[in-house]
């Protein structure tokens, strides 16, 4: 087993969209460094490692989405949501400039 460091960006699940297809569809917002809210709509399990999103969850729900850091600047960080889960906004965008305080990191144990 090895340890992998993963980066996450803060986001917010704002509501349950549909029960179908299983396990259900949720809407998530991500605020970028310019203050724009990007909208994502996908299966709840794509956004929710803790299994807290469902029809009866107390929305809004704060989330952390796994991301890849592409470039670090003084006041913003360019990230991609394409890796590891292939997430993109309803506009088809997967790279975002966010403020550093929206990011966190954690170590994960990975089996090879």
Buried (B, 14 or more C-beta within 10 A) or exposed (E): EEEEEBBBBBBBBBBBBEEEEEBBBBBBBBBBBEEEEBEBEBBBBBBBEEEBBBEEBEBEBEBBBBBBBBEEEEEBBBBBBBEEBEBBBEEEEBBBBBBEEBBEEEEEEEEE
